[in-house]
Amino acid sequence: MKRFLLSLLPIIACSPILADEDGNWPRLRGENGSGVVNSATIPPVWKDESFAWKTTLPGAGNGSPVVWGDRIFLLSAKPAESAKPAAAAEKGTKKKKAKKPATPQVWMPVCVDAKDGSILWSYEFSDGAFKGHKFNTAASSTPAVDSKRVVFTWGTAAKLTMIAFSHAGKKLWEKDLGPVNGGHGFGASPTLIGDLVVLNNDQEKGAGNLLAVNAKTGELAWTVERRSQRISYSIPCLFKSGDRELLMFTNWQHGFTAIDPKDGSVVADKSVFNADTNERAISSPILAGNGIVIGTCGFTANPKHCVAMKLNGSELEEIWRIERNVPHIPSPIVVGENAYLWDDAGIITCVKAATGEEFWKARLEGAEGSFFGSPVSDGKSIFCADESGNIHSIAVSTEGLKVLGKNKIADECRTTPAIGKNVMFVRAGESLVAVNGL
């Protein structure tokens, strides 16, 4: 693996690994992707009075909201007015089924007032056409935000766009990161690490890379060459090894890759998934404490793997592994000392995060369809959305599955909730809903 250092960087101060106690939710699944905010108390059952507001968004998408202070940021998209459907075949002729064409899109970075749901600002960018999996959308990426800026990404076969705004809506910079090679379409999300924006840009057939840009200027800081064979959607997490704070990426071919965010140097790389079957890293790795990082990989009916890894010096060591009822799309979640694997079909497994010892496994009754979003928690309950728009809640417990509630918010939902200042925000297509905490 060859590393390219493209510019000299100042020493960066990495974001803290602990959950943000100021009520911010800076990336997909919050601070460091943990999905947990212990300072919140979200009711497991929602009544009419639980809802603070509901607002209609300009456009739709499967990307999730992020929160900073009293502002919510998310990405929307809609077909361009000039977009035309593919012509139908003439009657009486037998033609090979035409592939669905890419559809011209308008991408819309959006800022919403967390207090009342009003749209504070949004912009439209018409610069390409999107084509992807039927469950993917042109706006499946979740932005990243810190105290100074918010960064959005979206991609087409021709162009991967990264763009930054101030919280007030002033455009700061825009960067073209090259084409996107991947039949399922783009859906990766950025994360802000000090003065860097880091992105997992693994693509198909050896294309793509891991990359970072300067968060102040948008200039490319470093890239890491890859041998990826499937486009990935996982987001790296920070972990500590000795006195170093590093990034951990997951990928089908590479397995786990530890990167020094200061310069993009590869500290360790270990393939632990099945490189001989088609797999894809969709869920994001999470920190499990004591330097252990848990990641998953798999593909539909093929075997799926949940592996816990730890860096010892310059070598990655496998701590434990589970290959039954492992989530493919939802990310695992660690609450306290235990990890919960909430799989796509609604089978939930609770294990000890340090050892993989199983406490219980059970199927969630009442799920309507699959789970495309990831679970989040207030430290007492765990919440996850099924694709039919129900938010299910279960208790944090090692004593078996304890179902707490099922809350209907929409007819369809394939996103991950966000929690900011004791309020849960759930995006469902063209709607954004706020649920007050206790």
Residue pairs with C-beta under 8 A, 6 or more apart in sequence:
1 224
1 225
1 226
1 227
1 266
1 269
2 225
3 222
3 223
3 224
3 225
3 264
3 265
3 266
4 222
4 223
4 224
4 225
4 264
5 222
5 263
5 264
6 220
6 221
6 222
6 223
7 214
7 219
7 220
7 221
7 222
9 195
9 196
9 214
9 221
9 222
9 262
9 263
10 195
11 262
12 193
12 194
12 195
12 196
12 261
12 262
13 194
14 193
14 194
14 238
14 245
14 261
15 26
15 31
15 32
15 146
15 192
15 193
15 194
15 238
16 31
17 31
17 32
17 238
17 239
17 240
17 245
17 287
18 31
18 32
19 30
19 31
19 32
19 34
19 36
19 37
19 38
19 39
20 26
20 30
20 31
20 37
21 39
23 39
23 67
23 69
23 420
23 421
23 422
24 31
24 67
24 68
24 69
24 145
24 420
25 31
25 37
25 65
25 66
25 67
25 68
25 418
25 419
25 420
26 66
26 67
26 68
26 144
26 145
26 146
26 192
27 33
27 66
27 142
27 143
27 144
27 145
27 189
27 190
27 191
27 192
27 235
28 64
28 66
28 142
28 189
28 235
28 284
28 374
28 416
29 35
29 284
29 331
29 374
29 376
29 416
30 36
30 37
30 376
30 418
30 419
32 237
32 238
32 287
33 191
33 235
33 237
33 284
33 285
33 286
33 331
34 237
34 286
34 287
34 333
34 334
35 286
35 331
35 333
35 374
35 375
35 376
35 377
35 416
36 333
36 334
36 335
36 376
36 377
36 378
36 379
37 376
37 377
37 378
37 379
37 419
38 378
38 379
39 422
40 378
40 379
40 419
40 422
40 424
40 437
41 378
41 380
41 422
41 437
41 438
42 378
42 381
42 383
42 419
42 422
42 424
42 435
42 437
42 438
43 50
43 405
43 435
43 437
43 438
44 381
44 383
44 393
44 395
44 404
44 405
45 393
45 404
45 405
45 407
46 391
46 405
46 407
46 409
46 435
50 435
50 436
51 433
51 434
51 435
51 436
52 117
52 423
52 434
52 435
52 436
53 116
53 117
53 433
53 434
54 117
54 431
54 432
54 433
54 434
55 112
55 117
55 118
55 119
55 431
55 432
56 430
56 431
57 74
57 76
57 110
57 112
57 119
57 427
57 430
57 431
57 432
58 76
58 78
58 108
58 110
58 119
58 122
59 76
59 77
59 78
59 106
59 108
59 110
59 139
59 430
60 76
60 77
60 78
60 137
60 139
60 429
60 430
61 74
61 75
61 76
61 77
61 137
61 138
61 139
61 140
61 427
61 429
62 135
62 136
62 137
62 139
62 140
62 187
62 372
62 414
62 415
63 74
63 75
63 137
63 139
63 140
63 141
63 142
63 143
63 189
63 415
63 427
64 74
64 142
64 373
64 415
64 416
64 417
64 418
64 427
65 72
65 73
65 74
65 112
65 142
65 418
65 425
65 427
65 432
66 72
66 73
66 74
66 142
66 143
66 144
66 145
66 150
66 418
67 73
67 114
67 145
67 418
67 419
67 420
67 421
67 425
68 145
68 146
68 147
68 150
68 167
68 420
69 114
69 167
70 113
70 114
70 115
70 421
71 111
71 112
71 113
71 114
71 120
71 167
72 111
72 112
72 113
72 114
72 418
72 420
72 425
72 432
73 109
73 110
73 111
73 112
73 143
73 145
73 150
73 152
74 110
74 112
74 142
74 143
74 427
74 432
75 107
75 108
75 109
75 110
75 139
75 141
75 142
75 143
75 152
75 154
76 107
76 108
76 110
76 122
76 139
76 430
77 105
77 106
77 107
77 108
77 130
77 137
77 138
77 139
77 154
78 105
78 106
78 108
79 103
79 104
79 105
79 106
80 103
80 104
80 105
80 106
80 126
82 104
83 103
83 104
83 105
83 129
86 98
86 100
86 101
89 95
89 98
100 131
101 129
101 131
102 129
102 130
102 131
102 156
102 157
103 129
103 130
103 131
103 138
104 126
104 128
104 129
105 126
105 128
105 129
105 130
105 138
105 156
106 124
106 125
106 126
107 124
107 125
107 126
107 127
107 138
107 139
107 152
107 154
107 161
108 122
108 123
108 124
108 125
108 139
109 122
109 123
109 125
109 143
109 150
109 152
109 163
109 165
110 119
110 121
110 122
111 119
111 120
111 121
111 122
111 150
111 165
111 167
111 169
112 118
112 119
112 120
112 432
113 119
113 120
114 420
114 421
114 423
114 425
114 434
117 432
117 434
120 169
121 168
121 169
123 169
123 171
125 161
125 163
127 159
127 161
128 156
128 158
128 159
129 156
129 157
130 137
130 138
130 154
130 156
130 185
130 186
131 156
131 157
131 185
132 138
132 140
132 182
132 183
132 184
132 185
132 186
132 187
133 183
133 184
133 185
135 372
135 414
136 184
136 185
136 187
138 154
138 185
139 154
140 185
140 186
140 187
141 152
141 153
141 154
141 155
141 186
141 187
141 188
141 189
141 190
142 189
142 416
143 150
143 151
143 152
143 153
143 189
143 190
144 150
144 151
144 189
144 190
144 191
144 192
144 197
145 151
145 167
145 192
146 192
146 215
148 166
148 215
149 164
149 165
149 166
149 167
149 172
149 192
149 215
150 164
150 165
150 166
150 167
151 162
151 163
151 164
151 190
151 192
151 197
151 215
152 161
152 162
152 163
152 164
152 165
152 190
153 160
153 161
153 162
153 163
153 186
153 188
153 189
153 190
153 199
154 160
154 161
154 186
155 161
155 180
155 185
155 186
155 188
156 179
156 180
156 186
157 179
157 180
157 181
158 179
159 176
159 177
159 178
159 179
159 180
160 176
160 177
160 178
160 179
160 180
160 186
160 201
161 174
161 175
161 176
161 177
162 174
162 175
162 177
162 190
162 197
162 199
162 213
162 218
163 171
163 173
163 174
163 175
164 171
164 172
164 173
164 174
164 197
164 215
164 218
165 171
165 172
166 172
172 218
173 217
173 218
174 218
175 213
175 218
175 219
175 220
177 199
177 201
177 211
177 213
177 220
179 207
180 186
180 203
180 208
180 231
181 203
181 204
181 205
181 207
181 208
181 231
182 203
182 204
182 230
182 231
183 204
183 231
184 231
184 280
185 231
186 231
187 233
188 199
188 200
188 201
188 202
188 232
188 233
188 234
188 235
189 199
189 233
189 235
190 197
190 198
190 199
190 235
191 197
191 198
191 199
191 235
191 236
192 198
192 215
193 212
193 238
193 247
193 261
194 215
194 261
195 214
195 215
195 216
196 212
196 213
196 214
196 215
196 221
196 261
197 212
197 213
197 214
197 215
198 210
198 211
198 212
198 236
198 247
198 261
199 210
199 211
199 212
199 213
200 210
200 232
200 233
200 234
200 235
200 236
200 249
200 251
201 208
201 209
201 210
201 211
202 208
202 209
202 210
202 226
202 228
202 230
202 231
202 232
202 251
202 281
203 228
203 231
204 228
204 229
204 230
204 231
205 229
206 226
206 227
206 228
206 229
207 228
208 226
208 228
208 231
209 223
209 224
209 225
209 226
210 223
210 224
210 226
210 249
210 257
210 259
210 264
211 220
211 221
211 222
211 223
211 224
212 220
212 221
212 222
212 223
212 261
212 264
213 219
213 220
213 221
214 220
214 221
221 264
222 263
222 264
223 264
224 257
224 259
224 264
224 266
226 251
226 254
227 253
227 254
228 251
228 252
228 253
228 254
229 252
229 253
230 252
230 253
230 278
230 279
230 280
230 281
231 280
232 250
232 251
232 252
232 280
232 281
232 282
233 280
233 281
233 282
234 249
234 250
234 251
234 281
234 282
234 283
234 284
234 285
234 295
235 284
236 247
236 248
236 249
236 259
236 284
236 285
237 247
237 248
237 284
237 285
237 286
237 287
237 293
238 245
238 246
238 247
238 248
238 261
238 287
239 245
239 246
239 247
239 248
239 258
239 287
239 291
239 293
239 311
240 246
240 291
241 258
241 267
241 291
241 311
244 260
244 267
245 261
246 258
246 259
246 260
246 261
246 267
246 311
247 258
247 259
247 260
247 261
248 256
248 257
248 258
248 259
248 285
248 293
248 295
248 309
249 256
249 257
249 259
249 285
250 256
250 257
250 281
250 284
250 285
250 295
250 296
250 297
251 257
251 281
251 297
252 273
252 275
252 279
252 280
252 281
252 297
253 271
253 273
253 275
254 269
254 271
255 269
255 270
255 271
255 272
255 273
255 297
255 307
255 316
256 268
256 269
256 270
256 272
256 285
256 293
256 295
256 307
256 309
256 316
257 266
257 268
257 269
258 266
258 267
258 268
258 269
258 311
258 316
259 265
259 266
259 267
260 267
267 311
267 314
268 311
268 314
268 315
268 316
269 316
270 309
270 315
270 316
270 318
272 305
272 307
272 309
272 318
272 321
273 279
273 297
273 298
273 305
273 307
274 302
274 303
274 305
277 299
277 302
277 303
278 299
278 302
279 297
279 298
279 299
279 302
279 304
280 297
280 298
280 299
281 295
281 296
281 297
282 328
282 329
283 295
283 296
283 327
283 328
283 329
283 330
283 331
283 332
283 374
284 295
284 331
284 374
285 293
285 294
285 295
285 331
286 293
286 294
286 295
286 331
286 332
286 333
286 334
286 339
287 293
287 334
288 294
288 308
288 334
288 339
288 353
288 354
289 334
289 337
289 353
289 354
290 310
290 354
291 310
291 311
292 308
292 309
292 310
292 319
292 353
292 354
293 308
293 309
293 310
294 306
294 307
294 308
294 309
294 332
294 334
294 339
294 353
295 306
295 307
295 309
296 304
296 305
296 306
296 307
296 326
296 327
296 328
296 331
296 332
296 341
297 304
297 305
298 304
298 305
298 326
298 328
299 328
300 328
303 323
304 323
304 326
304 327
304 328
305 321
305 322
305 323
305 326
306 321
306 322
306 323
306 326
306 327
306 332
306 341
307 318
307 320
307 321
308 318
308 319
308 320
308 321
308 353
308 356
309 316
309 317
309 318
309 319
310 316
310 317
310 319
311 317
319 354
319 355
319 356
320 355
320 356
321 356
322 341
322 349
322 351
322 356
325 341
325 343
325 347
325 349
325 361
326 341
326 343
327 341
327 342
327 343
327 344
327 371
328 343
328 344
329 344
329 370
329 371
329 372
329 374
330 342
330 343
330 344
330 371
330 372
330 373
330 374
330 375
330 384
331 374
331 375
332 339
332 340
332 341
332 342
333 339
333 340
333 342
333 374
333 375
333 376
333 377
333 382
334 340
334 353
335 377
335 379
335 382
335 396
336 379
336 396
337 352
337 353
337 354
338 350
338 351
338 352
338 353
338 359
338 396
338 398
339 350
339 351
339 352
339 353
340 348
340 349
340 350
340 375
340 382
341 348
341 349
341 350
341 351
342 348
342 371
342 374
342 375
342 382
342 384
343 349
343 371
344 370
344 371
344 372
345 363
345 367
345 370
345 371
346 363
346 364
346 367
346 370
346 371
346 386
347 361
347 362
347 363
347 364
348 361
348 362
348 363
348 364
348 394
348 401
349 358
349 360
349 361
350 358
350 359
350 360
350 361
350 397
350 398
351 357
351 358
351 359
352 359
359 398
359 399
360 398
360 399
360 400
360 401
362 400
362 401
364 392
364 394
364 401
364 403
365 403
366 390
366 392
366 403
366 406
367 386
367 390
367 392
368 386
368 387
368 388
368 390
369 386
369 387
369 388
370 386
370 387
371 384
371 385
371 386
371 387
372 385
372 387
372 414
372 415
373 384
373 385
373 413
373 414
373 415
373 416
373 417
374 384
374 416
375 382
375 383
375 384
376 382
376 383
376 384
376 416
376 417
376 418
376 419
376 424
377 383
377 396
378 419
378 437
379 396
380 395
380 396
381 393
381 394
381 395
381 396
381 404
382 393
382 394
382 395
382 396
383 391
383 392
383 393
383 417
383 424
384 391
384 392
385 391
385 392
385 409
385 413
385 414
385 415
385 416
385 417
385 426
385 428
386 392
386 413
387 412
387 413
387 414
388 411
388 412
388 413
389 408
389 409
389 410
389 411
389 412
389 413
389 428
390 406
390 407
390 408
390 409
390 413
391 405
391 406
391 407
391 409
391 413
391 417
391 426
392 403
392 405
392 406
392 407
393 403
393 404
393 405
393 406
393 407
394 401
394 402
394 403
394 404
395 402
395 404
409 426
409 428
409 431
409 433
410 428
410 429
410 431
410 433
412 428
412 429
413 426
413 427
413 428
413 429
415 426
415 427
415 428
417 424
417 425
417 426
418 424
418 425
418 426
419 425
422 436
422 437
422 438
423 434
423 435
423 436
423 437
424 434
424 435
424 437
425 432
425 433
425 434
425 435
426 432
426 433
426 435
427 433
